[in-house]
Protein backbone atom coordinates (compact mmCIF):
# COMPACT_ATOMS: atom_id res chain seq x y z
CA UNK A 1 0.00 0.00 0.00
CA UNK A 2 1.26 3.49 -0.83
CA UNK A 3 2.38 5.60 2.09
CA UNK A 4 0.20 8.60 2.89
CA UNK A 5 1.95 11.93 3.39
CA UNK A 6 1.01 15.47 4.34
CA UNK A 7 2.89 18.69 3.52
CA UNK A 8 2.32 21.88 5.52
CA UNK A 9 3.59 25.35 4.56
CA UNK A 10 2.89 27.52 7.63
CA UNK A 11 1.84 31.15 7.52
CA UNK A 12 -1.24 33.30 7.94
CA UNK A 13 -2.34 31.54 4.75
CA UNK A 14 -1.18 28.00 5.57
CA UNK A 15 -0.74 25.68 2.62
CA UNK A 16 -1.59 21.99 3.02
CA UNK A 17 -1.38 19.02 0.70
CA UNK A 18 -1.81 15.28 1.03
CA UNK A 19 -1.91 12.17 -1.05
CA UNK A 20 -5.15 10.28 -1.14
CA UNK A 21 -5.48 6.51 -1.33
CA UNK A 22 -5.71 6.66 -5.11
CA UNK A 23 -2.57 8.75 -5.45
CA UNK A 24 -3.38 12.31 -6.60
CA UNK A 25 -2.36 15.20 -4.41
CA UNK A 26 -5.16 17.19 -2.80
CA UNK A 27 -4.06 20.71 -1.78
CA UNK A 28 -5.42 23.96 -0.46
CA UNK A 29 -4.92 26.72 2.08
CA UNK A 30 -6.27 27.67 5.46
CA UNK A 31 -6.68 31.43 5.89
CA UNK A 32 -5.83 32.10 9.53
CA UNK A 33 -6.25 35.88 9.23
CA UNK A 34 -9.25 37.43 10.91
CA UNK A 35 -10.71 34.24 12.34
CA UNK A 36 -13.08 34.58 15.26
CA UNK A 37 -10.88 32.20 17.26
CA UNK A 38 -7.19 32.77 17.87
CA UNK A 39 -5.27 31.69 14.74
CA UNK A 40 -3.30 29.09 16.71
CA UNK A 41 -6.49 27.39 17.86
CA UNK A 42 -7.76 27.35 14.27
CA UNK A 43 -4.44 25.94 13.04
CA UNK A 44 -4.46 23.20 15.71
CA UNK A 45 -8.05 22.26 14.93
CA UNK A 46 -7.38 22.18 11.18
CA UNK A 47 -4.19 20.15 11.65
CA UNK A 48 -5.94 17.55 13.82
CA UNK A 49 -8.88 17.27 11.38
CA UNK A 50 -6.52 16.80 8.41
CA UNK A 51 -4.40 14.24 10.25
CA UNK A 52 -7.54 12.37 11.32
CA UNK A 53 -8.87 12.39 7.74
CA UNK A 54 -5.63 11.30 6.03
CA UNK A 55 -4.01 9.11 8.73
CA UNK A 56 -0.56 9.92 7.27
CA UNK A 57 2.61 7.94 7.69
CA UNK A 58 4.58 11.19 7.86
CA UNK A 59 4.05 14.95 7.77
CA UNK A 60 6.69 17.35 6.41
CA UNK A 61 6.54 21.04 7.20
CA UNK A 62 8.61 23.99 6.07
CA UNK A 63 10.92 25.53 8.65
CA UNK A 64 10.55 29.29 9.11
CA UNK A 65 13.19 31.70 7.85
CA UNK A 66 11.81 35.05 8.92
CA UNK A 67 12.73 37.93 11.22
CA UNK A 68 10.83 40.15 13.62
CA UNK A 69 7.11 39.69 14.18
CA UNK A 70 6.82 37.25 11.27
CA UNK A 71 9.37 34.97 12.96
CA UNK A 72 7.47 35.10 16.24
CA UNK A 73 4.21 34.16 14.53
CA UNK A 74 5.82 31.35 12.49
CA UNK A 75 7.63 29.96 15.54
CA UNK A 76 4.31 29.75 17.36
CA UNK A 77 2.80 27.97 14.36
CA UNK A 78 5.74 25.52 14.34
CA UNK A 79 4.90 24.71 17.95
CA UNK A 80 1.27 24.03 17.02
CA UNK A 81 2.24 21.87 14.03
CA UNK A 82 4.60 19.79 16.18
CA UNK A 83 2.04 19.59 18.99
CA UNK A 84 -0.70 18.39 16.63
CA UNK A 85 1.66 15.72 15.24
CA UNK A 86 2.64 14.58 18.72
CA UNK A 87 -0.95 14.51 20.00
CA UNK A 88 -2.04 12.55 16.91
CA UNK A 89 1.06 10.29 17.01
CA UNK A 90 2.27 11.20 13.50
CA UNK A 91 5.93 11.25 12.47
CA UNK A 92 6.98 14.74 11.44
CA UNK A 93 9.97 16.17 9.65
CA UNK A 94 11.07 19.80 9.10
CA UNK A 95 12.36 20.91 5.70
CA UNK A 96 14.51 23.98 5.09
CA UNK A 97 13.05 26.25 2.37
CA UNK A 98 16.28 26.15 0.34
CA UNK A 99 16.30 22.36 0.47
CA UNK A 100 12.68 22.28 -0.69
CA UNK A 101 13.40 24.67 -3.58
CA UNK A 102 16.38 22.59 -4.67
CA UNK A 103 14.24 19.44 -4.55
CA UNK A 104 11.56 21.08 -6.69
CA UNK A 105 13.65 23.00 -9.21
CA UNK A 106 17.29 22.00 -8.79
CA UNK A 107 18.09 25.47 -7.39
CA UNK A 108 18.00 26.45 -3.72
CA UNK A 109 17.02 30.04 -4.49
CA UNK A 110 14.09 29.42 -6.84
CA UNK A 111 11.29 31.98 -6.96
CA UNK A 112 7.65 31.27 -6.14
CA UNK A 113 6.91 31.37 -9.88
CA UNK A 114 9.62 28.80 -10.61
CA UNK A 115 8.26 26.50 -7.89
CA UNK A 116 4.81 26.75 -9.46
CA UNK A 117 6.16 26.16 -12.98
CA UNK A 118 8.07 23.09 -11.76
CA UNK A 119 4.89 21.73 -10.22
CA UNK A 120 3.03 22.25 -13.50
CA UNK A 121 5.84 20.49 -15.36
CA UNK A 122 5.88 17.57 -12.93
CA UNK A 123 2.42 16.37 -13.73
CA UNK A 124 0.16 19.15 -14.84
CA UNK A 125 -0.72 20.23 -11.31
CA UNK A 126 -1.80 23.81 -10.95
CA UNK A 127 -2.31 25.67 -7.69
CA UNK A 128 -3.52 29.25 -7.34
CA UNK A 129 -1.67 29.91 -4.09
CA UNK A 130 2.10 29.65 -3.57
CA UNK A 131 1.48 28.18 -0.10
CA UNK A 132 -0.43 25.27 -1.65
CA UNK A 133 2.40 24.85 -4.20
CA UNK A 134 4.98 24.62 -1.40
CA UNK A 135 2.76 22.20 0.54
CA UNK A 136 2.54 20.00 -2.55
CA UNK A 137 6.34 20.00 -2.82
CA UNK A 138 6.63 19.20 0.90
CA UNK A 139 4.40 16.15 0.42
CA UNK A 140 6.52 15.17 -2.58
CA UNK A 141 9.70 15.60 -0.52
CA UNK A 142 8.25 13.40 2.23
CA UNK A 143 7.38 10.67 -0.27
CA UNK A 144 10.56 10.75 -2.36
CA UNK A 145 13.27 11.74 0.13
CA UNK A 146 12.25 11.29 3.77
CA UNK A 147 10.46 7.95 3.55
CA UNK A 148 13.27 6.30 1.52
CA UNK A 149 15.83 7.66 4.02
CA UNK A 150 13.77 6.00 6.76
CA UNK A 151 13.87 2.75 4.80
CA UNK A 152 10.20 2.99 3.85
CA UNK A 153 9.99 2.42 0.12
CA UNK A 154 6.73 2.26 -1.79
C-alpha positions as a Markdown table, in Angstrom:
| # | Residue | x | y | z |
|---|---|---|---|---|
| 1 | Unk | 0.0 | 0.0 | 0.0 |
| 2 | Unk | 1.3 | 3.5 | -0.8 |
| 3 | Unk | 2.4 | 5.6 | 2.1 |
| 4 | Unk | 0.2 | 8.6 | 2.9 |
| 5 | Unk | 2.0 | 11.9 | 3.4 |
| 6 | Unk | 1.0 | 15.5 | 4.3 |
| 7 | Unk | 2.9 | 18.7 | 3.5 |
| 8 | Unk | 2.3 | 21.9 | 5.5 |
| 9 | Unk | 3.6 | 25.3 | 4.6 |
| 10 | Unk | 2.9 | 27.5 | 7.6 |
| 11 | Unk | 1.8 | 31.1 | 7.5 |
| 12 | Unk | -1.2 | 33.3 | 7.9 |
| 13 | Unk | -2.3 | 31.5 | 4.7 |
| 14 | Unk | -1.2 | 28.0 | 5.6 |
| 15 | Unk | -0.7 | 25.7 | 2.6 |
| 16 | Unk | -1.6 | 22.0 | 3.0 |
| 17 | Unk | -1.4 | 19.0 | 0.7 |
| 18 | Unk | -1.8 | 15.3 | 1.0 |
| 19 | Unk | -1.9 | 12.2 | -1.1 |
| 20 | Unk | -5.2 | 10.3 | -1.1 |
| 21 | Unk | -5.5 | 6.5 | -1.3 |
| 22 | Unk | -5.7 | 6.7 | -5.1 |
| 23 | Unk | -2.6 | 8.8 | -5.5 |
| 24 | Unk | -3.4 | 12.3 | -6.6 |
| 25 | Unk | -2.4 | 15.2 | -4.4 |
| 26 | Unk | -5.2 | 17.2 | -2.8 |
| 27 | Unk | -4.1 | 20.7 | -1.8 |
| 28 | Unk | -5.4 | 24.0 | -0.5 |
| 29 | Unk | -4.9 | 26.7 | 2.1 |
| 30 | Unk | -6.3 | 27.7 | 5.5 |
| 31 | Unk | -6.7 | 31.4 | 5.9 |
| 32 | Unk | -5.8 | 32.1 | 9.5 |
| 33 | Unk | -6.3 | 35.9 | 9.2 |
| 34 | Unk | -9.2 | 37.4 | 10.9 |
| 35 | Unk | -10.7 | 34.2 | 12.3 |
| 36 | Unk | -13.1 | 34.6 | 15.3 |
| 37 | Unk | -10.9 | 32.2 | 17.3 |
| 38 | Unk | -7.2 | 32.8 | 17.9 |
| 39 | Unk | -5.3 | 31.7 | 14.7 |
| 40 | Unk | -3.3 | 29.1 | 16.7 |
| 41 | Unk | -6.5 | 27.4 | 17.9 |
| 42 | Unk | -7.8 | 27.4 | 14.3 |
| 43 | Unk | -4.4 | 25.9 | 13.0 |
| 44 | Unk | -4.5 | 23.2 | 15.7 |
| 45 | Unk | -8.0 | 22.3 | 14.9 |
| 46 | Unk | -7.4 | 22.2 | 11.2 |
| 47 | Unk | -4.2 | 20.1 | 11.7 |
| 48 | Unk | -5.9 | 17.6 | 13.8 |
| 49 | Unk | -8.9 | 17.3 | 11.4 |
| 50 | Unk | -6.5 | 16.8 | 8.4 |
| 51 | Unk | -4.4 | 14.2 | 10.3 |
| 52 | Unk | -7.5 | 12.4 | 11.3 |
| 53 | Unk | -8.9 | 12.4 | 7.7 |
| 54 | Unk | -5.6 | 11.3 | 6.0 |
| 55 | Unk | -4.0 | 9.1 | 8.7 |
| 56 | Unk | -0.6 | 9.9 | 7.3 |
| 57 | Unk | 2.6 | 7.9 | 7.7 |
| 58 | Unk | 4.6 | 11.2 | 7.9 |
| 59 | Unk | 4.0 | 14.9 | 7.8 |
| 60 | Unk | 6.7 | 17.4 | 6.4 |
| 61 | Unk | 6.5 | 21.0 | 7.2 |
| 62 | Unk | 8.6 | 24.0 | 6.1 |
| 63 | Unk | 10.9 | 25.5 | 8.7 |
| 64 | Unk | 10.6 | 29.3 | 9.1 |
| 65 | Unk | 13.2 | 31.7 | 7.9 |
| 66 | Unk | 11.8 | 35.1 | 8.9 |
| 67 | Unk | 12.7 | 37.9 | 11.2 |
| 68 | Unk | 10.8 | 40.2 | 13.6 |
| 69 | Unk | 7.1 | 39.7 | 14.2 |
| 70 | Unk | 6.8 | 37.2 | 11.3 |
| 71 | Unk | 9.4 | 35.0 | 13.0 |
| 72 | Unk | 7.5 | 35.1 | 16.2 |
| 73 | Unk | 4.2 | 34.2 | 14.5 |
| 74 | Unk | 5.8 | 31.4 | 12.5 |
| 75 | Unk | 7.6 | 30.0 | 15.5 |
| 76 | Unk | 4.3 | 29.7 | 17.4 |
| 77 | Unk | 2.8 | 28.0 | 14.4 |
| 78 | Unk | 5.7 | 25.5 | 14.3 |
| 79 | Unk | 4.9 | 24.7 | 18.0 |
| 80 | Unk | 1.3 | 24.0 | 17.0 |
| 81 | Unk | 2.2 | 21.9 | 14.0 |
| 82 | Unk | 4.6 | 19.8 | 16.2 |
| 83 | Unk | 2.0 | 19.6 | 19.0 |
| 84 | Unk | -0.7 | 18.4 | 16.6 |
| 85 | Unk | 1.7 | 15.7 | 15.2 |
| 86 | Unk | 2.6 | 14.6 | 18.7 |
| 87 | Unk | -1.0 | 14.5 | 20.0 |
| 88 | Unk | -2.0 | 12.6 | 16.9 |
| 89 | Unk | 1.1 | 10.3 | 17.0 |
| 90 | Unk | 2.3 | 11.2 | 13.5 |
| 91 | Unk | 5.9 | 11.2 | 12.5 |
| 92 | Unk | 7.0 | 14.7 | 11.4 |
| 93 | Unk | 10.0 | 16.2 | 9.6 |
| 94 | Unk | 11.1 | 19.8 | 9.1 |
| 95 | Unk | 12.4 | 20.9 | 5.7 |
| 96 | Unk | 14.5 | 24.0 | 5.1 |
| 97 | Unk | 13.1 | 26.2 | 2.4 |
| 98 | Unk | 16.3 | 26.2 | 0.3 |
| 99 | Unk | 16.3 | 22.4 | 0.5 |
| 100 | Unk | 12.7 | 22.3 | -0.7 |
| 101 | Unk | 13.4 | 24.7 | -3.6 |
| 102 | Unk | 16.4 | 22.6 | -4.7 |
| 103 | Unk | 14.2 | 19.4 | -4.6 |
| 104 | Unk | 11.6 | 21.1 | -6.7 |
| 105 | Unk | 13.7 | 23.0 | -9.2 |
| 106 | Unk | 17.3 | 22.0 | -8.8 |
| 107 | Unk | 18.1 | 25.5 | -7.4 |
| 108 | Unk | 18.0 | 26.4 | -3.7 |
| 109 | Unk | 17.0 | 30.0 | -4.5 |
| 110 | Unk | 14.1 | 29.4 | -6.8 |
| 111 | Unk | 11.3 | 32.0 | -7.0 |
| 112 | Unk | 7.6 | 31.3 | -6.1 |
| 113 | Unk | 6.9 | 31.4 | -9.9 |
| 114 | Unk | 9.6 | 28.8 | -10.6 |
| 115 | Unk | 8.3 | 26.5 | -7.9 |
| 116 | Unk | 4.8 | 26.8 | -9.5 |
| 117 | Unk | 6.2 | 26.2 | -13.0 |
| 118 | Unk | 8.1 | 23.1 | -11.8 |
| 119 | Unk | 4.9 | 21.7 | -10.2 |
| 120 | Unk | 3.0 | 22.3 | -13.5 |
| 121 | Unk | 5.8 | 20.5 | -15.4 |
| 122 | Unk | 5.9 | 17.6 | -12.9 |
| 123 | Unk | 2.4 | 16.4 | -13.7 |
| 124 | Unk | 0.2 | 19.1 | -14.8 |
| 125 | Unk | -0.7 | 20.2 | -11.3 |
| 126 | Unk | -1.8 | 23.8 | -11.0 |
| 127 | Unk | -2.3 | 25.7 | -7.7 |
| 128 | Unk | -3.5 | 29.2 | -7.3 |
| 129 | Unk | -1.7 | 29.9 | -4.1 |
| 130 | Unk | 2.1 | 29.7 | -3.6 |
| 131 | Unk | 1.5 | 28.2 | -0.1 |
| 132 | Unk | -0.4 | 25.3 | -1.6 |
| 133 | Unk | 2.4 | 24.8 | -4.2 |
| 134 | Unk | 5.0 | 24.6 | -1.4 |
| 135 | Unk | 2.8 | 22.2 | 0.5 |
| 136 | Unk | 2.5 | 20.0 | -2.6 |
| 137 | Unk | 6.3 | 20.0 | -2.8 |
| 138 | Unk | 6.6 | 19.2 | 0.9 |
| 139 | Unk | 4.4 | 16.2 | 0.4 |
| 140 | Unk | 6.5 | 15.2 | -2.6 |
| 141 | Unk | 9.7 | 15.6 | -0.5 |
| 142 | Unk | 8.3 | 13.4 | 2.2 |
| 143 | Unk | 7.4 | 10.7 | -0.3 |
| 144 | Unk | 10.6 | 10.7 | -2.4 |
| 145 | Unk | 13.3 | 11.7 | 0.1 |
| 146 | Unk | 12.3 | 11.3 | 3.8 |
| 147 | Unk | 10.5 | 7.9 | 3.6 |
| 148 | Unk | 13.3 | 6.3 | 1.5 |
| 149 | Unk | 15.8 | 7.7 | 4.0 |
| 150 | Unk | 13.8 | 6.0 | 6.8 |
| 151 | Unk | 13.9 | 2.7 | 4.8 |
| 152 | Unk | 10.2 | 3.0 | 3.8 |
| 153 | Unk | 10.0 | 2.4 | 0.1 |
| 154 | Unk | 6.7 | 2.3 | -1.8 |
